[in-house]
């Protein structure tokens, strides 16, 4: 079983268009679940989670409508602004749908002065048993401390660049602080896209092993999660099959039990998607 916890869909041919990506972006085209399935049909992928890339609130419902009758898609991580006055109203409206798993706010970075209001908003996620996808900074770590029942998934290796160089000490320290919070997971994803400083992104696992080793040592076998970041990784001239093979090569060396945790069991704990 393999669940890809990070893909995007969008349709620029809609009358209203899309806010993401820009028309001059190489990934600007209609991108739907069936397009992803065709790319991973031979790779053993059994399901995927869509992470909302749009900043338009109603696009959360658009995705939920698209995936309603598609059991391959096990859920949506939506996009709502926790600082908006109507955040609670939108959350109350969307959360009854079992496919609405959580949110990834596109309002980073949060500063420490935002913590009071953000903590109040994120308490509502806990009340609805929803998770939070996020980047990483000190404010996110503090949110994890304040709300130990809030499941947080740090996206894309904590945005550590894949450049073959030692991880910057300040970034490593921040990741250590995050790993100390048992409710924070790390999505080992995006290695081949914007985090990679080489285009086309290398396919040799040795190029990434220093970063993978660091994340393994920090988060361990129970809090690492798979995601491809398709179609964004196409900007680095790579496919979801190539991204999957890269991490499969690394985690398969840890044994079958670890491989299962990385590719779906840990994600089930973090996202609590419904069985479809």
Buried (B, 14 or more C-beta within 10 A) or exposed (E): EBBBBBBBBBBBEEEEEBEBBEEEEEBBEEBEBEBBBEBBEEBEBEBBBBBBBBBBBEBBBBBBEBBEEBEBBBBBBBBBBBEBEEBBEBBEBBBEBEBBBBBBBBBEEBEEEBBEEBBEBBBBBBEBEBBBBBBBBBBBBBBBBBBEEBBBBBBBBBBBBBBBEEBEEEBBEBBEBBBEBEBBBBBBBBBBBBBBEEEEBBBEBEBBBBBBEBBBEBBBBEBBBBBBBBBBBBBBEBBBBBBBEBBBBBBEEBEEEBBBBBBBBBBBBBBBBEEE
